[in-house]
Amino acid sequence: MKFIGDVAKERYIDFEENHPKSHFLQSYAWGEFCRKIKRQVPNYVGMEDDEGKLVATALILERKTPLGFSYGYSPRGFVTDYKNKEVIKKFTEYLKEFMKQKKIIYIKFDPDIPYQEIDQDANPIPGGKNNYDLFNYMISLGYNHTGFYKLYEGNQPRYTFRVDLKRDWQDIEACMAKSFLQSVKRSYQYDLEINNEIKIKEFYKLIKETSLRDDFNPHDEKYYETLVQEFKDHIKFFNVIIDIGKVKDKISNELEELKGNIRQVNKKRLADYNDKIKRLEKEKELFGKYESEKKVICTIVCTTTNNRIWSFFQGGDELASQTCAVMRCYYEVIKYSYEQGYDFFDVFGTPGDPHTDYKNLAKLHDFKRKYGDKYIEFIGEFDLVNKKVLYKVLPLLLGCYRKLRKIKGK
């Protein structure tokens, strides 16, 4: 076998996109995106078999340190057949040499490989499938496992939900929660439109509003612009648009009709009738704060490879909450993904503790599981270490360096 320290762009793309373990975080586009936004140096490495055919690739994002060394991260890497231990062993040996030549202290990997089958409470299922053997084999090759964290302590979430799209649509829909489908059904009352136009400015406003509500820090607008530029055909926007003027008229007409007919309603139905009037009056007040125009109220941004799709970002305003637009948007994304023939739709992260009281993660988990299907626990992060002493002290040194830069910046 032969190691390649710089796989040609077209060759790397062809292998990665068509491999069963393809992932957008291992794509050539993600490497170039990180070069521009995160100032990380992408390395597109690979290994050929004796016939000159690629059998493994890895995007390794390298970050320089003030010490003249660097450290690397291969998000959801490698892209290879994890059942082939010979390939993993040889590729690891080559990577160790690669690290010595480039003065890389360590490289972190977090493979797109499940660790074990789990139930809805994240407990292992007795007799379920697992990759304990692979885990132990990676340890035997010299990898350090950084722990079975439950929340978002690592570079990527260690848990997710995935919708298996290689089934009939009726089976997929049957796995969705009834409350989710009821919300989707309710959304049709507002005549919502769905389109796929790339609307970065509108999306940026929505994600800023979402960040204030859900307590997270969004990236700046340039981040999203660069993401779109690099991913080109492998990024998809799903926008939910509402015609506010049309909704206002519909609410006014319904209220007028209800109030006009209230005397004819029998006593048994009167309470429900009054509740409906109160709900419509609240909606009239809410929509009255907005101009009568067409407005984007929710956007989901998805990334894709040739056969997989992930929801990457989502933003919505208060009208999205009122009209069930977020649920409707996810439903439309899943339906689109099914129709396009993708293998799965990944919600891109959920906690490994469904009942956590940390921030809003339990609420997030409850929302995602309603349409999510299979709950997955990944194998976690492994560090391949080249410089053991520097590996131990690097976090402390980087912490001091960042504090000094912060002081200088003031």
Residue pairs with C-beta under 8 A, 6 or more apart in sequence:
1 47
1 48
1 49
1 50
1 55
1 87
1 90
1 94
2 47
2 48
2 52
3 45
3 46
3 47
3 91
3 94
3 97
3 98
4 45
4 46
4 47
4 48
5 43
5 45
5 98
6 43
6 44
6 45
7 15
7 44
7 45
7 46
7 54
7 57
9 28
9 44
11 54
12 28
12 44
12 46
12 57
13 27
13 28
15 46
15 54
15 57
15 79
16 22
16 26
16 27
16 28
16 57
16 59
16 79
16 305
17 27
17 305
17 306
18 306
18 307
19 57
19 79
19 80
20 81
21 78
21 79
21 80
21 81
21 82
21 111
21 112
22 79
22 305
22 306
22 307
22 308
23 75
23 76
23 79
23 112
23 305
23 308
24 30
24 231
24 234
24 303
24 304
24 305
24 308
24 310
24 312
25 59
25 75
25 76
25 156
26 57
26 58
26 59
26 74
26 75
26 76
26 77
26 78
26 79
27 59
27 231
27 234
27 305
28 44
28 59
29 230
29 231
29 232
29 234
30 59
30 75
30 230
31 42
31 44
31 59
31 61
32 42
32 230
33 226
33 227
33 230
33 231
34 40
34 42
34 61
35 41
35 42
36 226
36 230
37 222
37 223
37 226
37 227
38 61
39 63
40 61
40 62
40 63
40 73
41 61
41 62
41 63
41 64
41 70
42 59
42 60
42 61
42 62
43 59
43 60
43 61
43 62
43 72
43 102
44 57
44 59
45 57
45 58
45 60
45 95
45 98
46 54
46 56
46 57
46 58
47 54
47 55
47 56
47 57
47 87
47 90
47 91
47 94
48 54
48 55
49 55
55 80
55 81
55 84
55 87
56 78
56 79
56 80
56 87
56 91
57 78
57 79
57 80
58 74
58 77
58 78
58 79
58 91
58 95
58 109
59 74
59 75
59 77
60 72
60 73
60 74
60 77
60 107
61 72
61 73
61 74
61 75
62 70
62 71
62 72
62 102
62 104
63 70
63 71
63 72
63 73
64 70
65 71
65 105
65 394
65 397
65 398
65 401
66 397
66 401
67 390
67 397
68 103
69 103
69 104
69 105
69 387
69 390
70 102
70 103
70 104
70 105
71 104
71 105
71 106
71 107
71 108
71 394
72 99
72 104
72 106
72 107
72 108
73 107
73 108
73 155
74 107
74 108
74 109
74 110
75 110
75 155
75 156
76 110
76 111
76 112
76 156
77 109
77 110
77 111
78 88
78 91
78 109
78 111
80 87
80 88
80 91
81 87
82 88
82 111
82 113
82 131
82 134
85 137
88 137
88 138
88 141
89 141
92 141
92 142
92 143
92 384
95 107
95 384
96 142
96 384
96 386
98 104
99 105
99 106
99 107
99 384
99 386
100 386
104 386
105 385
105 386
105 387
105 390
105 391
105 394
106 383
106 384
106 385
106 386
106 387
106 391
106 394
107 383
107 384
108 146
108 155
108 381
108 382
108 383
108 384
109 143
109 381
109 382
109 383
109 384
110 154
110 155
110 156
110 158
110 378
110 379
110 380
110 381
110 382
111 378
111 379
111 382
112 378
113 131
113 134
113 378
113 379
114 129
114 130
114 131
114 376
114 377
114 378
114 379
115 130
115 131
115 132
115 135
115 148
115 377
115 378
115 379
115 380
116 124
116 125
116 128
116 129
116 130
116 131
116 132
116 377
117 124
117 125
117 128
117 129
117 130
118 124
118 125
118 128
118 375
118 376
118 377
119 125
119 375
120 354
120 369
120 375
121 354
121 355
122 150
122 159
122 352
122 353
122 354
122 375
122 377
124 130
131 379
134 379
135 145
135 379
138 145
138 382
139 145
142 384
142 385
143 382
143 383
143 384
144 382
144 383
144 384
144 385
145 380
145 381
145 382
146 154
146 380
146 381
146 382
146 383
147 153
147 380
147 381
148 158
148 380
149 158
149 352
149 380
150 158
150 159
150 351
150 352
150 353
150 356
151 351
151 352
151 353
151 356
151 358
151 361
152 349
152 351
152 361
154 380
154 381
155 381
156 349
156 378
157 348
157 349
157 350
157 351
157 378
158 352
158 377
158 378
158 380
159 349
159 350
159 351
159 352
159 375
159 376
159 377
159 378
160 346
160 347
160 348
160 349
160 350
160 376
160 378
161 346
161 347
161 350
161 368
161 369
161 372
161 373
161 374
161 375
161 376
162 344
162 345
162 346
162 347
162 372
162 373
162 374
162 376
163 172
163 175
163 334
163 337
163 344
163 345
163 346
163 371
163 372
163 373
163 374
164 172
164 343
164 344
164 373
164 374
165 172
165 334
165 337
165 338
165 341
165 342
165 343
165 344
165 345
166 343
166 344
169 335
169 338
172 334
172 338
172 373
173 181
175 373
176 331
176 370
176 371
177 369
177 370
177 371
179 370
180 327
180 331
180 370
180 371
181 331
183 324
183 327
183 328
184 324
184 327
184 328
184 331
186 324
187 323
187 324
187 325
187 327
187 328
189 323
190 242
190 247
190 323
190 325
191 242
191 243
191 246
191 247
191 250
192 240
192 241
192 242
192 323
192 325
192 328
193 240
193 241
193 242
193 243
193 294
194 238
194 239
194 240
194 241
194 328
194 329
194 332
195 239
195 241
196 236
196 237
196 238
196 239
197 237
197 239
198 228
198 235
198 237
199 237
199 239
199 296
199 299
200 221
200 224
200 225
200 228
201 221
202 239
202 296
202 299
203 224
203 237
203 239
203 296
203 299
203 301
203 313
203 315
204 218
204 221
204 224
204 315
205 315
206 296
206 297
206 298
206 299
206 315
206 316
206 317
206 320
207 218
207 299
207 313
207 314
207 315
208 218
208 315
209 315
209 316
209 317
209 318
210 218
210 314
210 315
210 316
211 217
211 218
214 360
214 364
215 359
215 360
224 301
224 313
227 235
227 301
228 235
231 303
234 303
234 304
234 305
235 301
235 302
235 303
235 304
236 301
236 302
236 303
236 304
236 309
237 299
237 300
237 301
237 302
238 299
238 300
238 301
238 302
238 329
238 332
238 333
238 336
239 296
239 298
239 299
240 296
240 297
240 298
240 299
240 316
240 320
240 325
240 326
240 328
240 329
241 294
241 295
241 296
241 297
242 294
242 295
242 297
242 319
242 323
242 325
243 293
243 294
244 287
244 290
244 291
244 292
244 293
244 294
244 295
244 319
245 292
245 293
247 287
248 284
248 287
248 288
248 292
251 280
251 283
251 284
251 287
252 284
254 280
255 277
255 280
255 281
255 284
258 273
258 276
258 277
258 280
259 277
262 270
262 273
262 277
265 273
283 322
286 318
286 319
286 322
287 319
290 319
295 319
297 316
297 317
297 319
297 320
297 323
297 325
298 314
298 315
298 316
298 317
298 320
298 325
298 326
298 329
299 313
299 314
299 315
299 316
299 329
300 311
300 313
300 314
300 329
300 330
300 333
301 311
301 312
301 313
301 314
302 309
302 310
302 311
302 312
302 333
303 309
303 310
303 312
304 310
304 342
307 341
307 342
307 343
308 342
308 343
308 344
308 346
309 333
309 337
309 340
309 342
309 344
309 345
309 346
310 345
310 346
310 347
310 348
311 330
311 333
311 345
311 346
311 347
311 348
312 348
314 326
314 329
316 325
316 326
319 325
320 326
327 371
330 371
331 371
333 345
334 345
334 371
337 345
347 368
347 371
347 372
350 361
350 364
350 365
350 368
350 369
350 372
350 375
351 358
351 361
351 362
351 364
351 365
352 377
353 361
353 362
354 362
354 365
354 366
354 369
355 362
356 362
356 365
369 375
383 391
385 391
